[in-house]
Amino acid sequence: MNIGFLSSGDTQNKQAWSGSSYYIGKQLEKNCGKVTHLGPVKGDPMFWGKVGNKILQKLTSKHFNFVHNFSLARKFAKFFQPKIDEGKFDVIVGVASSTELSLIETKTPIVCINDITSYLAQEYYPEYSRLTVNSRRVHHKIEQMTLAKSRLLLYSSEWAANSARTQYKLPNTKIECVPFGANIDDEDIPMESVIKTKKQGDVCNLLFVGVDWERKGGQFAFETMLALLKRSVNTTLTVCGCTPPSQFRHKNLTIIPFLNKNVPQEKKMFADLFLDSSFFILPTRQEAYGIVFCEAGAYGVPSIATSTGGVTEIVHNGINGYALTPSASAEEYADVIERIWKNTDEYKQLVLQTRQQFDEKYNWDAWGRKAGELIRGIL
Protein backbone atom coordinates (compact mmCIF):
# COMPACT_ATOMS: atom_id res chain seq x y z
CA MET A 1 0.00 0.00 0.00
CA ASN A 2 1.24 3.48 -0.87
CA ILE A 3 0.18 5.94 1.85
CA GLY A 4 0.23 9.72 1.83
CA PHE A 5 0.58 10.74 5.48
CA LEU A 6 -0.81 14.24 5.85
CA SER A 7 -0.29 16.79 8.60
CA SER A 8 0.93 20.38 8.59
CA GLY A 9 3.24 19.40 11.46
CA ASP A 10 6.38 17.28 11.29
CA THR A 11 5.14 13.70 11.53
CA GLN A 12 8.71 12.43 11.79
CA ASN A 13 9.33 14.44 14.96
CA LYS A 14 8.28 13.13 18.36
CA GLN A 15 7.28 16.63 19.45
CA ALA A 16 4.38 16.92 17.01
CA TRP A 17 0.97 16.21 18.59
CA SER A 18 2.78 14.98 21.74
CA GLY A 19 4.51 12.33 19.63
CA SER A 20 1.33 10.56 18.52
CA SER A 21 1.79 11.51 14.85
CA TYR A 22 5.26 9.95 14.89
CA TYR A 23 4.06 6.66 16.36
CA ILE A 24 1.05 6.52 14.06
CA GLY A 25 3.37 6.91 11.07
CA LYS A 26 5.57 4.06 12.30
CA GLN A 27 2.55 1.80 12.70
CA LEU A 28 1.27 2.61 9.22
CA GLU A 29 4.67 1.54 7.85
CA LYS A 30 4.59 -1.63 9.91
CA ASN A 31 1.03 -2.68 9.16
CA CYS A 32 0.11 -1.10 5.82
CA GLY A 33 3.04 -0.27 3.55
CA LYS A 34 5.11 2.63 2.26
CA VAL A 35 4.49 5.94 4.03
CA THR A 36 5.23 9.27 2.34
CA HIS A 37 5.25 12.18 4.82
CA LEU A 38 3.54 15.06 3.01
CA GLY A 39 4.43 17.68 5.64
CA PRO A 40 5.56 19.67 7.39
CA VAL A 41 4.42 22.97 5.94
CA LYS A 42 7.39 25.33 5.93
CA GLY A 43 7.44 28.42 8.12
CA ASP A 44 4.49 29.32 10.33
CA PRO A 45 1.35 29.25 8.17
CA MET A 46 -0.70 30.42 11.18
CA PHE A 47 1.42 33.55 11.80
CA TRP A 48 -1.03 36.14 10.48
CA GLY A 49 -3.94 34.29 12.06
CA LYS A 50 -2.21 34.55 15.43
CA VAL A 51 -1.58 38.26 14.87
CA GLY A 52 -5.22 38.84 13.94
CA ASN A 53 -6.35 36.90 16.99
CA LYS A 54 -4.26 39.07 19.33
CA ILE A 55 -5.68 42.25 17.82
CA LEU A 56 -9.24 40.91 18.10
CA GLN A 57 -8.70 39.95 21.76
CA LYS A 58 -7.50 43.46 22.61
CA LEU A 59 -10.44 45.11 20.85
CA THR A 60 -13.31 42.80 21.80
CA SER A 61 -12.07 40.13 24.29
CA LYS A 62 -13.24 37.61 21.70
CA HIS A 63 -11.09 34.98 19.96
CA PHE A 64 -10.53 34.02 16.35
CA ASN A 65 -9.77 30.35 15.66
CA PHE A 66 -6.50 30.68 13.76
CA VAL A 67 -6.20 26.87 13.47
CA HIS A 68 -9.54 26.35 11.71
CA ASN A 69 -10.36 28.98 9.10
CA PHE A 70 -10.65 29.08 5.32
CA SER A 71 -7.70 31.39 4.76
CA LEU A 72 -5.46 28.76 6.36
CA ALA A 73 -7.30 25.95 4.57
CA ARG A 74 -6.49 27.57 1.21
CA LYS A 75 -2.79 27.79 2.13
CA PHE A 76 -2.80 24.13 3.08
CA ALA A 77 -4.60 23.10 -0.12
CA LYS A 78 -2.05 25.00 -2.21
CA PHE A 79 0.75 23.13 -0.42
CA PHE A 80 -0.73 19.61 -0.29
CA GLN A 81 -2.83 19.37 -3.48
CA PRO A 82 0.14 19.03 -5.90
CA LYS A 83 1.75 16.39 -3.69
CA ILE A 84 -1.46 14.38 -3.61
CA ASP A 85 -2.00 14.73 -7.37
CA GLU A 86 1.54 13.54 -8.13
CA GLY A 87 1.83 10.88 -5.45
CA LYS A 88 -0.43 8.15 -6.87
CA PHE A 89 -1.36 7.08 -3.35
CA ASP A 90 -3.70 4.25 -2.46
CA VAL A 91 -4.92 6.16 0.59
CA ILE A 92 -4.43 9.53 2.28
CA VAL A 93 -4.19 9.39 6.08
CA GLY A 94 -4.63 12.67 7.94
CA VAL A 95 -3.84 13.13 11.64
CA ALA A 96 -5.79 15.90 13.40
CA SER A 97 -5.92 17.58 9.99
CA SER A 98 -9.45 18.78 9.33
CA THR A 99 -8.28 22.19 8.09
CA GLU A 100 -5.53 20.68 5.97
CA LEU A 101 -7.97 18.32 4.22
CA SER A 102 -11.08 20.49 4.00
CA LEU A 103 -10.36 21.97 0.53
CA ILE A 104 -8.41 19.04 -0.92
CA GLU A 105 -9.97 17.47 -4.03
CA THR A 106 -9.10 13.84 -4.70
CA LYS A 107 -10.69 10.51 -5.55
CA THR A 108 -8.13 8.76 -3.34
CA PRO A 109 -9.76 7.39 -0.15
CA ILE A 110 -9.15 9.59 2.89
CA VAL A 111 -8.73 8.32 6.45
CA CYS A 112 -8.99 10.83 9.30
CA ILE A 113 -7.50 10.15 12.74
CA ASN A 114 -8.44 12.34 15.70
CA ASP A 115 -9.28 12.44 19.41
CA ILE A 116 -12.12 14.99 19.32
CA THR A 117 -14.69 16.68 17.05
CA SER A 118 -15.25 20.41 16.68
CA TYR A 119 -18.62 20.12 18.41
CA LEU A 120 -17.04 18.50 21.45
CA ALA A 121 -14.15 20.96 21.48
CA GLN A 122 -16.49 23.94 21.49
CA GLU A 123 -18.77 22.47 24.14
CA TYR A 124 -16.01 21.06 26.34
CA TYR A 125 -13.00 23.39 26.43
CA PRO A 126 -13.60 26.80 28.10
CA GLU A 127 -11.34 28.70 25.70
CA TYR A 128 -13.72 27.93 22.81
CA SER A 129 -16.53 29.79 24.55
CA ARG A 130 -14.75 33.06 23.72
CA LEU A 131 -14.74 32.43 19.96
CA THR A 132 -16.71 34.80 17.74
CA VAL A 133 -19.97 33.41 16.36
CA ASN A 134 -18.53 33.36 12.85
CA SER A 135 -15.34 31.60 13.95
CA ARG A 136 -17.40 28.88 15.66
CA ARG A 137 -19.48 28.44 12.52
CA VAL A 138 -16.41 28.20 10.26
CA HIS A 139 -14.79 25.66 12.62
CA HIS A 140 -17.86 23.43 12.31
CA LYS A 141 -18.04 23.90 8.53
CA ILE A 142 -14.40 22.95 7.98
CA GLU A 143 -14.76 19.82 10.06
CA GLN A 144 -18.02 18.91 8.35
CA MET A 145 -16.39 19.18 4.92
CA THR A 146 -13.46 16.97 5.90
CA LEU A 147 -15.56 14.32 7.62
CA ALA A 148 -17.97 14.15 4.69
CA LYS A 149 -15.19 13.45 2.16
CA SER A 150 -13.44 10.88 4.39
CA ARG A 151 -13.92 7.17 3.77
CA LEU A 152 -12.91 6.15 7.30
CA LEU A 153 -12.79 8.03 10.63
CA LEU A 154 -10.64 6.63 13.43
CA TYR A 155 -11.20 8.12 16.88
CA SER A 156 -9.25 7.37 20.04
CA SER A 157 -12.38 7.10 22.22
CA GLU A 158 -16.06 6.26 22.02
CA TRP A 159 -16.69 9.71 23.48
CA ALA A 160 -15.34 11.29 20.28
CA ALA A 161 -16.67 8.60 17.93
CA ASN A 162 -20.18 9.01 19.30
CA SER A 163 -20.01 12.75 18.67
CA ALA A 164 -19.23 12.08 15.01
CA ARG A 165 -22.20 9.72 14.80
CA THR A 166 -24.76 11.90 16.55
CA GLN A 167 -23.72 15.51 16.02
CA TYR A 168 -22.50 15.11 12.45
CA LYS A 169 -25.08 12.47 11.51
CA LEU A 170 -22.41 10.29 9.91
CA PRO A 171 -23.01 6.60 9.17
CA ASN A 172 -21.70 4.23 11.79
CA THR A 173 -20.04 2.17 9.04
CA LYS A 174 -17.33 4.81 8.49
CA ILE A 175 -16.59 5.47 12.20
CA GLU A 176 -14.37 3.34 14.43
CA CYS A 177 -12.92 3.70 17.91
CA VAL A 178 -9.28 2.59 18.03
CA PRO A 179 -7.53 3.64 21.30
CA PHE A 180 -4.13 5.27 20.98
CA GLY A 181 -1.03 3.82 22.64
CA ALA A 182 1.74 5.07 24.90
CA ASN A 183 4.26 7.41 23.30
CA ILE A 184 7.21 5.31 24.41
CA ASP A 185 9.72 3.51 22.18
CA ASP A 186 9.52 -0.28 22.40
CA GLU A 187 13.04 -0.58 23.81
CA ASP A 188 12.11 1.73 26.69
CA ILE A 189 9.08 -0.26 27.83
CA PRO A 190 10.11 -2.26 30.91
CA MET A 191 9.92 -6.03 30.80
CA GLU A 192 6.84 -7.56 32.37
CA SER A 193 9.11 -9.24 34.93
CA VAL A 194 10.16 -5.79 36.20
CA ILE A 195 6.54 -4.96 36.95
CA LYS A 196 5.84 -8.31 38.60
CA THR A 197 8.78 -7.95 40.98
CA LYS A 198 8.03 -4.31 41.87
CA LYS A 199 7.91 -3.81 45.64
CA GLN A 200 5.23 -1.66 47.25
CA GLY A 201 7.60 0.06 49.67
CA ASP A 202 6.83 2.27 52.67
CA VAL A 203 6.19 5.54 50.82
CA CYS A 204 3.19 6.18 48.59
CA ASN A 205 4.70 8.12 45.69
CA LEU A 206 2.18 10.07 43.64
CA LEU A 207 3.13 11.29 40.16
CA PHE A 208 1.42 14.16 38.32
CA VAL A 209 2.42 14.84 34.69
CA GLY A 210 0.91 17.78 32.81
CA VAL A 211 1.75 21.13 31.26
CA ASP A 212 -1.39 22.92 32.45
CA TRP A 213 -1.53 22.89 36.26
CA GLU A 214 -5.05 24.26 36.50
CA ARG A 215 -6.76 22.30 33.70
CA LYS A 216 -5.06 19.06 34.71
CA GLY A 217 -6.34 19.42 38.28
CA GLY A 218 -3.00 20.03 39.93
CA GLN A 219 -4.55 21.62 43.00
CA PHE A 220 -6.54 18.44 43.66
CA ALA A 221 -3.39 16.32 43.36
CA PHE A 222 -1.60 18.57 45.86
CA GLU A 223 -4.51 18.55 48.29
CA THR A 224 -4.77 14.77 47.95
CA MET A 225 -1.16 14.47 49.13
CA LEU A 226 -1.94 16.70 52.12
CA ALA A 227 -5.04 14.66 52.96
CA LEU A 228 -3.06 11.42 52.91
CA LEU A 229 -0.34 12.90 55.10
CA LYS A 230 -2.97 13.94 57.65
CA ARG A 231 -4.09 10.30 57.70
CA SER A 232 -0.51 9.23 58.47
CA VAL A 233 0.00 7.76 55.01
CA ASN A 234 3.62 8.57 54.16
CA THR A 235 3.11 10.29 50.80
CA THR A 236 5.12 12.27 48.25
CA LEU A 237 4.02 14.08 45.12
CA THR A 238 6.19 14.65 42.05
CA VAL A 239 4.95 17.22 39.54
CA CYS A 240 6.46 16.99 36.06
CA GLY A 241 5.75 19.24 33.10
CA CYS A 242 4.86 22.52 34.79
CA THR A 243 5.66 24.77 37.73
CA PRO A 244 2.71 25.12 40.15
CA PRO A 245 1.84 28.56 41.55
CA SER A 246 3.92 29.57 44.57
CA GLN A 247 1.24 28.67 47.13
CA PHE A 248 1.67 24.99 46.24
CA ARG A 249 4.90 24.11 48.05
CA HIS A 250 5.69 21.36 50.55
CA LYS A 251 8.74 19.44 51.68
CA ASN A 252 7.18 16.28 50.19
CA LEU A 253 6.60 17.97 46.81
CA THR A 254 9.16 17.68 44.01
CA ILE A 255 8.80 19.88 40.92
CA ILE A 256 10.36 19.01 37.55
CA PRO A 257 9.27 21.79 35.16
CA PHE A 258 10.08 19.99 31.91
CA LEU A 259 11.59 16.81 30.50
CA ASN A 260 12.42 16.36 26.82
CA LYS A 261 12.05 12.70 25.88
CA ASN A 262 14.20 13.35 22.80
CA VAL A 263 17.18 13.82 25.16
CA PRO A 264 18.40 10.37 26.34
CA GLN A 265 19.18 11.47 29.88
CA GLU A 266 15.82 13.19 30.30
CA LYS A 267 13.99 10.27 28.70
CA LYS A 268 15.55 8.00 31.34
CA MET A 269 14.47 10.42 34.07
CA PHE A 270 10.92 10.28 32.71
CA ALA A 271 10.97 6.47 32.81
CA ASP A 272 12.41 6.44 36.32
CA LEU A 273 9.65 8.73 37.55
CA PHE A 274 7.05 6.14 36.55
CA LEU A 275 9.08 3.19 37.79
CA ASP A 276 9.39 4.84 41.22
CA SER A 277 5.72 5.86 41.43
CA SER A 278 2.94 4.13 43.30
CA PHE A 279 0.02 5.92 41.61
CA PHE A 280 -0.33 8.26 38.67
CA ILE A 281 -2.74 11.02 39.71
CA LEU A 282 -4.35 13.35 37.19
CA PRO A 283 -7.63 14.90 38.42
CA THR A 284 -8.03 16.56 35.03
CA ARG A 285 -10.89 18.95 34.34
CA GLN A 286 -10.87 18.45 30.55
CA GLU A 287 -9.16 15.64 28.61
CA ALA A 288 -9.90 14.48 25.07
CA TYR A 289 -8.04 11.21 25.66
CA GLY A 290 -4.91 11.11 27.82
CA ILE A 291 -1.88 9.38 26.26
CA VAL A 292 -0.16 9.71 29.64
CA PHE A 293 -2.55 7.14 31.15
CA CYS A 294 -1.30 4.66 28.55
CA GLU A 295 2.27 5.57 29.49
CA ALA A 296 1.51 4.96 33.16
CA GLY A 297 0.13 1.56 32.16
CA ALA A 298 3.41 0.61 30.50
CA TYR A 299 5.08 0.94 33.90
CA GLY A 300 2.31 -0.80 35.81
CA VAL A 301 1.30 2.39 37.60
CA PRO A 302 -2.46 2.57 38.37
CA SER A 303 -4.12 5.83 37.35
CA ILE A 304 -6.32 7.91 39.63
CA ALA A 305 -8.18 10.27 37.34
CA THR A 306 -11.45 12.01 36.52
CA SER A 307 -14.37 10.56 34.61
CA THR A 308 -14.43 13.20 31.91
CA GLY A 309 -13.99 13.40 28.14
CA GLY A 310 -12.18 10.37 26.75
CA VAL A 311 -10.48 9.34 30.02
CA THR A 312 -12.73 6.35 30.67
CA GLU A 313 -11.70 4.86 27.34
CA ILE A 314 -8.43 4.04 29.15
CA VAL A 315 -8.99 4.18 32.92
CA HIS A 316 -11.39 1.50 34.14
CA ASN A 317 -12.46 1.36 37.78
CA GLY A 318 -10.91 -1.51 39.68
CA ILE A 319 -9.02 -2.74 36.62
CA ASN A 320 -6.19 -0.29 35.96
CA GLY A 321 -7.13 2.53 38.32
CA TYR A 322 -10.13 4.67 39.16
CA ALA A 323 -11.85 7.57 37.40
CA LEU A 324 -13.75 9.67 39.95
CA THR A 325 -16.63 11.99 39.17
CA PRO A 326 -15.74 15.57 38.16
CA SER A 327 -17.22 16.80 41.45
CA ALA A 328 -15.00 14.53 43.58
CA SER A 329 -13.00 16.28 46.30
CA ALA A 330 -9.36 15.76 47.24
CA GLU A 331 -10.60 13.82 50.28
CA GLU A 332 -12.39 11.41 47.95
CA TYR A 333 -9.22 10.95 45.90
CA ALA A 334 -7.39 10.27 49.16
CA ASP A 335 -10.07 7.74 50.19
CA VAL A 336 -9.47 5.67 47.05
CA ILE A 337 -5.69 5.79 47.28
CA GLU A 338 -5.58 5.04 51.02
CA ARG A 339 -7.90 2.04 50.73
CA ILE A 340 -5.89 0.45 47.92
CA TRP A 341 -2.50 1.32 49.41
CA LYS A 342 -3.33 -0.27 52.77
CA ASN A 343 -4.51 -3.48 51.08
CA THR A 344 -1.23 -4.91 49.79
CA ASP A 345 -2.85 -7.72 47.82
CA GLU A 346 -5.34 -5.40 46.12
CA TYR A 347 -2.60 -2.93 45.22
CA LYS A 348 -0.38 -5.66 43.76
CA GLN A 349 -3.27 -7.03 41.71
CA LEU A 350 -4.10 -3.56 40.43
CA VAL A 351 -0.47 -3.06 39.34
CA LEU A 352 -0.47 -6.34 37.39
CA GLN A 353 -3.85 -5.62 35.80
CA THR A 354 -2.68 -2.14 34.81
CA ARG A 355 0.25 -3.56 32.90
CA GLN A 356 -1.96 -6.27 31.38
CA GLN A 357 -4.35 -3.62 30.05
CA PHE A 358 -1.42 -1.83 28.46
CA ASP A 359 -0.13 -5.02 26.85
CA GLU A 360 -3.54 -5.92 25.46
CA LYS A 361 -5.06 -2.57 24.48
CA TYR A 362 -3.14 0.62 25.10
CA ASN A 363 0.00 0.22 23.03
CA TRP A 364 0.70 1.39 19.49
CA ASP A 365 1.12 -2.14 18.13
CA ALA A 366 -2.48 -2.89 19.11
CA TRP A 367 -3.56 0.34 17.44
CA GLY A 368 -1.56 -0.48 14.30
CA ARG A 369 -3.01 -3.96 13.88
CA LYS A 370 -6.59 -2.74 14.18
CA ALA A 371 -6.11 0.44 12.12
CA GLY A 372 -4.27 -1.50 9.40
CA GLU A 373 -7.13 -3.97 9.15
CA LEU A 374 -9.70 -1.18 8.89
CA ILE A 375 -7.71 0.78 6.29
CA ARG A 376 -7.25 -2.31 4.11
CA GLY A 377 -10.98 -2.90 4.42
CA ILE A 378 -11.90 0.32 2.60
CA LEU A 379 -9.66 -0.28 -0.42
Buried (B, 14 or more C-beta within 10 A) or exposed (E): BBBBBBBBBBBBEBEBBBBBBBBBBBBBBBBBBEBEBBBBBEEEBBEEBEEBBEEBEEEEEBBBBBBBBBEBBEBBBEBBBEBBEEBEBBBBBBBBBBBBBBBBEBEBBBBBBBBBBBBBBBEBBEEBEEBBEEBBEBBBBBBBBBBEBBBBBBBBBBBBBBBBBEBBEBEEEBBBBBBBBBBBBEEEBBEBEEBEEBEEEEEBBBBBBBEEBEBBBBBBBBBBBBBBBEBEBEBBBBBBBBEBEEEBEEEBBBBBEEBEBEEEEBBEBBBEBBBBBBBBBBBBBBBBBBBBBBBBBBBBBBBBBBBBBBBBBBBBEEBBBBBBEBEBBBEBBBBBBBEBBEEEEEBBBBBBBBBBBBBEBBBBBBBBBBBBEBBBEBE
